[in-house]
Amino acid sequence: MGCMTYSFSVEDLVNDTCNGIGCCETSIPEGVSNITTEVFSYQNHTNVVKFNPCSSAAVVANDAFVFSAANMSTTAEEYSSGLRVPVVLNWTIGSKSCDAAKTDRTVLCNENSNCTDPPGEVGYRCQCWTGYEGNPYIPRGCQEIDECSASRTQ
């Protein structure tokens, strides 16, 4: 899994298009448990340094990043200090089903939550019951939603 990009000049770039000219993208297949990103530069950016001073890679939620020619002139410092993009990672706990984890008492779902087996994936997930919100993996993490209070603030 991977991709490669190349551009000779800023005029080659097409805004809003990640087509292999200045930008490339690839999907992460289901079931992948480890991701490594690496970036390389042809001739250390020698021929493109005026409009492309550095290389970058990021794991980003689908359709959350729109390529622009302006991205090419962003410095590494700008990326590390201010770029914020959403990431969506689907993950599961362990390699057992909910039933197996419940049977051997290793299930990590806490009160006011239930365990689900995601279709086509190994392991299980926890989710707060309907009418509750929060983090089902920590004690007292799922709290009842106060619909009366919520409707007053809207």
DABEL-V159372 format. One line per field, one symbol per residue. phi: phi as a letter, one per 40 degrees, with the letter a starting at -180 (. if undefined). psi: psi as a letter, one per 20 degrees, with the letter a starting at -180 (. if undefined). burial: + if it has 9 or more other ideal C-beta (glycine too) atoms within 8 Angstrom, else -. Layout:
BEGIN
phi->???
psi->???
burial->???
END
This chain:
BEGIN
phi->.iabbaacaccccbcgbbbgbgaaaacccdgcbabbbbbbbcffgdcbdcbacabaaacbddgcbbcadcdccccdcccccacbbcbbbcbbbgbccddcccccfbccccdgabbbbcdgbcgbbbaccdgbahbccbdfcbbccccccccccc
psi->parqqqqhrhihqoqjpnjiniqqqqqoqqipippppqqqppkljgijhhimirqqqqpqqpjipoqqhhhhjprhggghiippqqpopprrpbjqrggghggjkjpjpaqkrrpqoppjqqarqqqqqpjqqboiiqpkhoqppnhgghhhi.
burial->----+-+----++------+++++--------------------+--+--++-+-----+------+-+-++-+---++---+-+------++--+-+--++----+-++-++-++-+--+-++++-++--+---+----+++------+----
END
